[in-house]
């Protein structure tokens, strides 16, 4: 078994040190299969995915989302993400793949687009949520934070491969290696660019990694301290990531273009994503301000039937408070009859609150007894 082969020397303008970067984690031979190569790109992507899954699983537990349903979402979402990422890439490289259809399935040779992965994964996750009766917006909020931590780490796979870099730069963090030189030299030979292959380039993988990790911290804090409605975190993700991708995509030398144009597909999609998510975010925040509601699965637990009485009690209490305020307003205007009617309705809501509170306490008691019995038996 051989470790860390295919080494490339990487230099940064302001750093007096040469980094030896390997694209291969290990190579070994298996009977009947021959030589197997595990690349750092795959290892890093797997590590980022693992952290994203752990984060999502933890929040799903806190929000009382059934973990077994979440596993279904993860499995089908991951498969949909891989298929979507590949189809997106193939669609924008169709001139090549229509002449080499057998290469479409060869994802081990590269060619996975993040936006395609997000679209494919979200479509499959949405279908599973509908089938499993999971709150889709809560799931999207989990995905928003998980995507950022996964992307922030996963981008370092591009560093291992020395790919997904940008145009020439004189900035202190400009990067150069034989692989950046070779790639740009091919573009120059093909007449596709006038960049200098021997000059440092923008490490765009680093820009996106830092942006995503900072975004994760921000969104996590907002989720803990200022989340107003289900779906808010995902909309913020769309704005945050879309802004970065719009800017950084303009620097990259390997962008996918809309056929017959000079329009970068990911840059256009990013602009649309920012606009749509920003508008929806403002609309829903205004709606929440005018009519605040508890968040399903967070302020009360709608995902598991055990908590249905707590939810009904919370709803009844809010309705009672609204009716009392309305009755007071009616009295202030001298409308005693309307005020009396509203107070009767408020009393009915109070009775409903007390009834469901008692049922919730009974549920809690039974659960505690069951837990104690299980502990004693164990």
C-alpha positions in Angstrom: 0.0 0.0 0.0 1.3 3.4 -1.0 0.3 6.7 0.7 0.4 10.3 -0.5 1.5 9.9 -4.1 1.1 12.4 -6.9 2.7 15.2 -5.0 2.6 18.8 -6.3 4.7 21.7 -4.9 2.4 24.6 -4.1 3.7 28.2 -3.5 1.9 31.3 -2.1 3.2 34.7 -3.0 3.7 36.0 0.6 4.8 32.7 2.2 8.4 31.7 2.1 7.6 28.0 2.1 6.8 25.4 -0.4 3.9 23.0 0.4 4.0 19.5 -0.9 0.4 18.7 -1.7 -0.7 15.1 -2.5 -3.9 14.4 -4.5 -3.9 10.7 -3.5 -4.5 9.4 0.0 -3.5 5.9 -0.7 -3.2 3.2 -3.4 -3.4 -0.6 -3.0 -4.2 -3.7 -5.0 -7.2 -6.0 -4.6 -7.7 -9.4 -6.1 -9.9 -9.3 -9.2 -10.2 -5.5 -9.0 -6.6 -4.5 -9.6 -5.2 -1.2 -8.3 -7.5 0.9 -6.2 -6.9 4.6 -5.7 -8.4 6.6 -2.9 -8.0 10.4 -3.4 -7.8 13.1 -0.9 -10.8 14.8 -2.7 -13.0 11.9 -1.7 -11.7 11.7 1.8 -12.2 15.4 2.4 -15.7 15.4 0.9 -16.6 12.4 3.1 -15.3 14.2 6.2 -17.3 17.3 5.4 -20.4 15.2 4.7 -20.0 13.4 8.0 -19.8 16.6 10.0 -22.9 17.9 8.1 -24.8 14.7 9.0 -23.8 14.9 12.6 -25.0 18.5 12.9 -28.3 17.7 11.1 -28.8 14.7 13.3 -28.2 16.6 16.5 -30.6 19.4 15.5 -33.2 16.9 14.3 -33.1 15.3 17.8 -33.5 18.7 19.5 -36.4 19.6 17.2 -38.0 16.2 17.8 -37.8 15.0 14.2 -37.9 11.3 14.0 -34.3 10.1 13.5 -35.4 7.1 11.4 -37.2 9.4 9.0 -34.1 11.6 8.9 -32.0 8.6 7.8 -34.4 8.0 4.9 -34.0 11.7 3.9 -30.2 11.4 4.2 -30.0 8.3 2.0 -32.3 9.4 -0.8 -31.1 13.0 -0.6 -27.4 11.9 -1.0 -28.3 9.7 -3.9 -30.3 12.5 -5.5 -27.4 14.9 -4.9 -24.9 12.7 -6.7 -27.2 12.2 -9.6 -28.1 15.9 -9.8 -24.5 17.0 -9.5 -23.5 14.8 -12.4 -26.5 15.7 -14.7 -25.9 19.4 -14.1 -22.3 19.0 -15.2 -23.1 16.8 -18.2 -25.8 19.2 -19.3 -23.4 22.1 -19.6 -20.7 19.9 -21.2 -23.1 18.2 -23.6 -20.9 18.8 -26.7 -18.4 16.3 -25.2 -20.7 13.8 -23.6 -23.0 13.4 -26.6 -19.9 12.1 -28.4 -18.8 10.0 -25.4 -22.0 8.8 -23.8 -20.2 6.0 -21.9 -18.3 8.7 -19.9 -21.5 10.1 -18.4 -21.4 7.6 -15.6 -17.7 7.9 -14.9 -18.0 10.3 -11.9 -14.7 9.0 -10.6 -13.0 11.1 -13.3 -14.5 14.3 -11.9 -17.4 16.4 -13.0 -19.8 17.1 -10.2 -21.4 20.5 -9.9 -22.5 21.8 -6.4 -25.6 23.5 -7.7 -26.7 20.3 -9.4 -26.1 18.4 -6.2 -28.2 20.9 -4.2 -31.0 20.8 -6.6 -31.1 17.0 -6.9 -30.7 16.4 -3.2 -33.4 18.9 -2.3 -35.9 17.4 -4.7 -35.4 13.9 -3.3 -35.5 15.2 0.2 -38.7 17.0 -0.4 -40.4 13.9 -1.8 -39.3 11.9 1.2 -40.5 14.6 3.6 -44.0 14.5 2.0 -44.1 10.7 2.1 -42.8 10.6 5.7 -44.8 13.6 6.9 -41.8 15.6 8.0 -41.9 19.4 8.3 -40.2 20.4 5.0 -39.2 23.9 6.1 -37.6 22.6 9.3 -35.6 20.2 7.2 -34.5 23.0 4.8 -33.2 24.9 7.8 -31.2 21.9 8.9 -29.9 21.6 5.3 -28.9 25.3 5.1 -26.5 25.0 8.0 -25.3 21.5 7.1 -24.6 22.6 3.5 -22.3 25.4 4.7 -20.2 23.2 6.9 -20.0 20.5 4.3 -19.1 22.9 1.5 -16.6 24.8 3.7 -14.7 21.6 4.4 -15.3 19.9 1.0 -13.7 22.8 -1.0 -10.3 21.8 0.4 -10.6 18.8 -1.9 -10.1 21.3 -4.8 -6.8 22.3 -3.1 -5.6 18.7 -3.0 -6.3 18.4 -6.7 -5.1 22.0 -7.5 -8.3 22.8 -9.4 -11.2 25.3 -9.2 -8.8 28.2 -9.0 -9.1 31.7 -10.5 -7.4 34.2 -12.7 -3.9 35.7 -12.2 -3.5 37.8 -9.1 -0.7 39.9 -7.4 -2.3 39.5 -3.9 -0.2 38.1 -1.1 -2.2 34.9 -1.1 -1.8 34.2 -4.8 -1.2 30.5 -5.5 1.1 28.7 -8.0 1.9 25.1 -8.8 2.8 22.9 -11.8 -0.8 21.8 -12.1 -2.1 25.4 -12.3 0.6 26.1 -14.9 -0.4 23.0 -16.9 -4.1 23.8 -16.9 -3.7 27.4 -17.9 -1.2 26.4 -20.6 -3.8 24.2 -22.1 -6.3 27.0 -22.2 -3.7 29.4 -23.7 -2.9 26.8 -26.4 -6.6 26.4 -27.2 -7.0 30.2 -27.5 -9.5 30.2 -24.6 -7.6 32.6 -22.4 -4.7 35.2 -22.3 -3.8 34.5 -18.7 -0.1 33.9 -17.7 0.3 30.2 -16.7 3.5 31.0 -14.8 1.9 33.7 -12.6 0.0 33.1 -9.3 -3.7 32.6 -9.4 -6.6 33.3 -7.0 -7.2 30.4 -4.6 -10.9 30.5 -5.1 -11.4 27.3 -3.2 -10.1 29.1 -0.1 -12.5 32.1 -0.6 -15.5 29.8 -0.7 -14.3 27.7 2.2 -13.8 30.7 4.5 -17.1 32.3 3.4 -19.1 29.1 4.0 -17.5 28.4 7.4 -18.1 32.0 8.5 -21.7 31.7 7.2 -22.2 28.6 9.2 -21.3 30.3 12.4 -23.6 33.3 11.6 -26.5 31.0 10.7 -26.1 28.8 13.7 -26.2 31.9 16.0 -29.3 33.2 14.3 -30.9 29.8 14.5 -30.2 29.7 18.3 -31.1 33.4 19.1 -33.3 34.9 16.4 -35.0 32.3 14.3 -38.6 33.5 13.7 -40.1 31.0 11.3 -39.4 27.7 9.7 -37.4 28.2 6.5 -35.7 31.3 7.6 -32.2 29.7 7.9 -32.4 28.2 4.5 -33.4 31.5 2.9 -30.5 33.1 4.7 -28.3 30.4 3.3 -29.5 31.1 -0.2 -28.6 34.8 0.2 -25.3 34.2 1.9 -24.0 31.5 -0.5 -25.4 33.1 -3.6 -23.6 36.4 -3.0 -20.3 34.6 -2.6 -20.7 32.4 -5.6 -21.8 35.3 -7.8 -18.5 37.1 -7.0 -16.1 34.1 -6.9 -17.5 32.4 -10.0 -16.5 35.5 -12.0 -12.8 34.8 -11.0 -12.8 31.1 -11.9 -11.2 29.6 -15.0 -13.2 26.4 -15.1 -16.8 27.8 -15.2 -19.6 26.1 -17.0 -21.3 28.4 -19.6 -24.8 28.5 -21.0 -24.4 27.1 -24.5 -23.6 29.7 -27.2 -23.1 32.5 -24.7 -20.5 34.0 -22.4 -22.9 33.7 -19.4 -21.6 31.5 -16.6 -24.4 29.2 -15.5 -23.6 29.1 -11.8 -23.2 32.9 -11.7 -26.6 33.5 -13.2 -28.2 30.9 -10.9 -26.5 32.5 -7.9 -28.0 36.0 -8.8 -31.5 34.4 -9.1 -31.0 32.6 -5.9 -30.0 35.7 -4.0 -32.9 37.8 -5.3 -35.6 35.1 -4.7 -34.4 34.2 -1.2 -33.9 37.9 -0.2 -37.5 38.8 -1.3 -39.0 35.7 0.4 -37.0 36.4 3.6 -38.3 40.0 3.8 -41.9 38.9 3.1 -41.9 36.2 5.7 -40.2 38.3 8.3 -42.8 41.0 7.8 -45.5 38.4 8.0 -44.1 37.0 11.3 -43.8 40.5 12.7 -47.5 41.2 12.0 -48.6 37.7 13.2 -46.0 35.9 15.3 -46.4 32.1 15.6 -44.5 29.3 17.4 -42.2 27.3 15.2 -43.4 23.7 14.6 -40.9 21.3 16.1 -39.1 24.0 18.0 -41.4 26.1 20.1 -43.8 23.2 20.2 -43.3 19.7 18.8 -45.5 18.7 15.9 -43.4 15.9 14.5 -44.1 13.3 17.3 -47.7 12.7 18.4 -46.7 12.5 22.0 -46.4 16.3 22.1 -49.7 17.1 20.4 -51.4 18.2 23.7 -48.6 20.7 24.4 -49.1 22.1 21.0 -52.9 22.5 21.4 -52.4 24.1 24.8 -50.0 26.6 23.4 -52.4 27.4 20.5 -55.3 27.8 22.9 -53.3 30.1 25.2 -52.4 32.4 22.4 -56.0 32.5 21.1 -57.2 33.4 24.6 -54.7 36.3 24.9 -55.8 37.7 21.6 -59.5 37.4 22.5 -58.9 39.2 25.8 -57.1 42.1 24.1 -60.0 42.3 21.5 -62.5 42.3 24.4 -60.7 45.1 26.1 -60.5 47.1 22.9 -64.3 46.6 22.4 -65.0 47.8 26.0 -62.9 50.9 25.4 -65.0 51.7 22.4 -68.2 51.2 24.4 -69.3 48.1 22.7 -70.2 46.0 25.7 -72.1 43.3 23.8 -69.2 42.5 21.6 -66.8 42.6 24.6 -69.0 40.0 26.4 -69.1 37.7 23.4 -65.3 37.9 23.1 -64.8 37.2 26.8 -67.0 34.1 26.5 -64.8 32.8 23.7 -61.7 33.6 25.8 -63.2 31.5 28.6 -63.7 28.6 26.2 -60.1 28.9 25.1 -59.0 28.9 28.7 -60.9 25.7 29.3 -59.3 24.1 26.2 -55.9 25.2 27.5 -56.5 23.7 30.9 -57.8 20.4 29.4 -54.8 20.0 27.0 -52.4 21.0 29.8 -53.8 18.2 32.0 -53.5 15.7 29.1 -50.0 16.8 28.4 -49.1 16.3 32.1 -50.6 12.9 32.0 -48.5 12.0 28.9 -45.4 13.2 30.7 -46.3 11.1 33.8 -46.8 8.0 31.7 -43.5 8.6 29.9 -41.6 9.1 33.2 -43.1 5.8 34.6 -42.2 4.0 31.4 -38.7 5.3 31.5 -38.3 4.4 35.2 -39.6 0.9 34.6 -37.1 0.5 31.7 -34.3 1.8 33.9 -35.2 -0.6 36.7 -35.5 -3.6 34.3 -32.1 -2.7 32.7 
